[in-house]
Amino acid sequence: MAGHARVAAILGPTNTGKTHYAIDRMLGYRTGMIGLPLRLLAREVYDKIVNVRGPSVVALVTGEERIVPPRAQYWVCTVEAMPEGMGCDFVGIDEIQLCADPERGHVFTDRLLRMRGLHETLFMGSDTMRGPISELVEGCEFVRRERMSQLSYTGSKKISRLQPRTAIVGFSVENVYAIAELLRRQKGGAAVVMGALSPRTRNAQVDLYQNGEVDYLVATDAIGMGLNLDINHVAFSSLTKFDGRRMRQLMPNELAQIAGRAGRGMSNGTFGVTGEAGPIAEEVAEAITNHRFTPLKKLNWRSADLRFGTIDTLIASLETAPNDDRLVKAREADDLQALKALSAIADVQARASDPKSVQLLWDVCRIPDFRGISHAEHAGLLEVIYGHLHQRGAIPDDFLARQVNRIDRTDGDIDTLSKRLAYIRTWTYVAQRKAWVRDESHWREQTRAVEDRLSDALHERLTQRFVDRRTSVLLRRLKQKEALLAEVNDKGEVTVEGEFVGRLEGFRFRQDKDATGQEAKTLKTASLQALAPHFHLRADRFYNAPDTEMDFTEQGGLMWGDQAVGKLTAGDDPLKPRVVTFVDEEAGADVSAKVQRRLQHFIDRKISALFEPLVNLQKDETLNGLARGFAFRMVEAMGILPRADIADDVKALDQDARGMLRKHGIRFGQFTIFMPLLLKPAPTRMRLVLWSLAKNLDVFPEAPPPGLVTVPNTQGTPAEHHTVSGYRAAGDRAIRIDMLERLADLLRGQDSRGGFEANPDMLSITGLTLEQFADLMSGLGYKAEKSEREKVRAVDAVVPDADAATASEQDAATDGAVPVEDTPVMDAGQEGVAGTDAAPAEAPEAADIPDVAAEMPADGVAPVADTPTDTPKEVPVPVNSETEIDPGAAPDAALAGPETEVFYVFTWRGNRPDRQPRRDGGKGRRDGAKSPGERPRGKGKPKGKGQPREAAGKSFQARPPKKEKPIDPDNPFAAALMGLKNKD
């Protein structure tokens, strides 16, 4: 019956459906067996047949796996594991061209010559086998199958430019890992397939590729052996490989076998080179595309007629030369190397003393070297296994348990797990051998479970290392052109399809900083696409948000909560800056316009609220003439003008004009013309920003901390920075301008020519120690002379001279307009100093003069209403605050003996090192005086002057007695005071 059986060779290039044809033919018979070149491919075919016929009739036999149901009809095996003498109706051998393989060829040749089915035998493989098969297999018919799709060569490409659905082939583990790592960074990841992987790991990796989680596959030449994958392009990273003996060039038919994996079914495929691989020669590329290769002449062969009398006779039978010129003796295989190594061991020689022991030794030597450490290490392991089997008839359970338990660990990196998998494969192979272990089912399950655990762990490590799931997921969804789902939590963290991609800061997306290269581009594309609806929702929420959720920074930034959403830029009007939004271009013009409108509304309202007095001044159409011009200057200066800069303008203002300006809260101070309400912290902060924008500064000066009367005068700080902040530099510190005016009121009653000491009110206003106050006064143009004197017991209160008190009351009632002889109060160059053009220090309100005069305190200090609300409460400070008294001394310790105290005498110095440049070009003083000691030259009799100054060198009073002071009828304050007296 066997003589009438059909023997056929189904030959042709890859992607011709040869294996599929063989499976169909086998399933047409009651029984059948198919031999496949790889354990991975055997598992794939097994699963396919099980899906058709069910697991009860299909067996899987490989070196490390044995699934044999009681009623098995179809056997799927690796070629080496095909059982003999089964008598199946059908037998098929796939990839028959491997007969020429230097390492495994003798096994395929043996199956070609000796394995037959009862009714049909098929050999599937390359057309290069036509000659040897026709010569060695009598009566074999040949079936030529053409490739279902075209294969073409595309030359060399960089890895970064390889198209999706590409398999990149490497010929070493190191090369495969390096390429996979590069693809992870540039393309989101790659699946890894190697022959050394367990079927479970390999299938899990293939699933990553097949389901589209990654678009690239990095593999060894194992993919060339019938693995059916969805590959469009095959790229060789090298054209050489190590064949176990040496590095050699790949043959054209070997390249074709791998390149043929590109293009499945009716889809065309391409192949090329990448990385460091040189170009494929033109004639080789043409041979691959046309599937024409040099026919095989000789096949590797090893005798199957083994003699087990002794070890030597077994070795001799294995080394028998072929008696056919078409066959060539196979090179020494690993099993024969192991046999020779064990035969040199005396203990092994003693055990292998009979044919049965020799055959057992040969079976042990056929255990594959899965570990690949060294031949000596492998031989040592085989010696131990052979010793147990020969002495005990089986491997002891305790020994096997120790070996398996030592391997059963899932920690470690890829290399560690790969080594453990190689080790467990050895014991899996042992457990599959019949009668080698006492409890076969237990140890087969146990070793298989350990292999599965290690396989899963290895798959996880491979995925962690070589697959960026985030990028791969996003790429897949982008490719499918589906709407991506993005979520933004309360921290601004953005996830797309469950993967963290970055943060949303305001209306700008900040992608994850760990992403680089192609990964970063993918993240940005996917994220912005998914965030499009979120941008619109956020813009609507922002547009309807209250102003309290927004703020500006001291550097001109615009904030929404803690997120920057824009910045200010200079506009045509200093009080109307423009807004520049921070909105990603991908958010769209509508979102940007909505954010811009809302920010502009916010900043306009903010300026109107903080600068309300200034805005009202700007809109007052009743102002005319000099008052309108002065108001323009005030608005331009944002509420603060050094008096020295506009001395002539102030001098030119009449009382009506001043009154109109005073209604808007303008105070005419001795040093500064300012609006007290604009000295508060919030307007000051805004003024600094607007002024910096107008000056086009890169770095804006920061506002001083609120509530401080003086701040350090840092070296190099421009004077205008202090002015805009509401301060005036004086020595090492700068004093707030409103408090400076109050200090000026106090100093106006002092003998600045004869000298005076600081009183507690002066120190209280400034909040300084005596030494700091002396430095401040020096900065204001005074000379401070330090001295010591015998300390006297402090009195609780000082009763002022009645005349002086009366004078102070009149000074207050006239808003500081009382003349001070020709004695300068601060700077003789300042407007408002005693002189013919002296202007009165202004009261905070001028709408109702009698009430203002009545409310002025007797000490001449300006009302608190003139100062910002954050002015610290004044606390009296002793004149010599640095003098300490020992708290442990007796109550009269201060009077027990002479003690000294430090004091300062302040006199007017006449000029200041930080004076402003004179507008008259240096031709003379603004008030006409030639020197601080001369009276200013005026026309006619000076207004409001007291008695003439006495001869030089004689003492004089800083303020004349009240009864001798003439009343100026032109002074509105004096006229109001006279009216009050007349009523009385």
Secondary structure as UniProt FT lines:
FT   HELIX           2..4
FT   STRAND          6..11
FT   HELIX           18..27
FT   STRAND          32..36
FT   HELIX           39..53
FT   HELIX           55..57
FT   STRAND          58..61
FT   STRAND          66..67
FT   TURN            70..71
FT   STRAND          74..78
FT   HELIX           79..81
FT   STRAND          90..93
FT   HELIX           96..100
FT   TURN            102..104
FT   HELIX           105..114
FT   STRAND          120..125
FT   HELIX           127..129
FT   HELIX           130..136
FT   TURN            138..139
FT   STRAND          141..144
FT   STRAND          151..156
FT   HELIX           159..161
FT   STRAND          166..169
FT   HELIX           173..187
FT   STRAND          191..193
FT   TURN            195..196
FT   HELIX           199..210
FT   TURN            211..212
FT   STRAND          216..219
FT   HELIX           221..224
FT   STRAND          233..236
FT   STRAND          240..242
FT   STRAND          247..249
FT   HELIX           252..259
FT   TURN            260..261
FT   TURN            265..266
FT   STRAND          269..273
FT   TURN            275..276
FT   HELIX           282..290
FT   STRAND          299..301
FT   HELIX           311..318
FT   TURN            325..326
FT   STRAND          327..329
FT   HELIX           334..343
FT   HELIX           346..351
FT   HELIX           355..365
FT   HELIX           375..392
FT   HELIX           397..407
FT   HELIX           414..432
FT   TURN            434..435
FT   HELIX           440..466
FT   HELIX           469..479
FT   TURN            480..481
FT   STRAND          486..488
FT   TURN            490..491
FT   STRAND          493..496
FT   TURN            497..498
FT   STRAND          499..505
FT   STRAND          507..511
FT   TURN            513..514
FT   HELIX           517..543
FT   HELIX           547..549
FT   STRAND          550..552
FT   TURN            554..555
FT   STRAND          557..560
FT   TURN            561..562
FT   STRAND          563..573
FT   TURN            574..575
FT   STRAND          576..581
FT   HELIX           585..587
FT   HELIX           589..610
FT   HELIX           612..619
FT   TURN            621..622
FT   HELIX           625..636
FT   TURN            637..639
FT   STRAND          640..642
FT   HELIX           643..646
FT   HELIX           647..652
FT   HELIX           655..662
FT   TURN            663..665
FT   STRAND          667..668
FT   STRAND          672..674
FT   HELIX           676..679
FT   HELIX           681..694
FT   TURN            695..696
FT   TURN            706..707
FT   STRAND          710..712
FT   TURN            715..716
FT   HELIX           719..725
FT   STRAND          727..730
FT   TURN            731..732
FT   STRAND          733..736
FT   HELIX           737..747
FT   TURN            748..749
FT   TURN            752..754
FT   HELIX           760..766
FT   HELIX           770..779
FT   TURN            780..781
FT   STRAND          782..790
FT   HELIX           802..813
FT   TURN            814..816
FT   TURN            821..822
FT   TURN            828..829
FT   TURN            831..832
FT   TURN            836..837
FT   HELIX           849..855
FT   TURN            858..859
FT   HELIX           864..866
FT   TURN            869..870
FT   TURN            879..882
FT   TURN            887..888
FT   TURN            891..892
FT   HELIX           893..896
FT   STRAND          900..908
FT   TURN            913..914
FT   TURN            919..922
FT   TURN            926..927
FT   TURN            932..933
FT   TURN            943..944
FT   TURN            952..953
FT   HELIX           962..964
FT   TURN            969..970
FT   HELIX           972..983
//
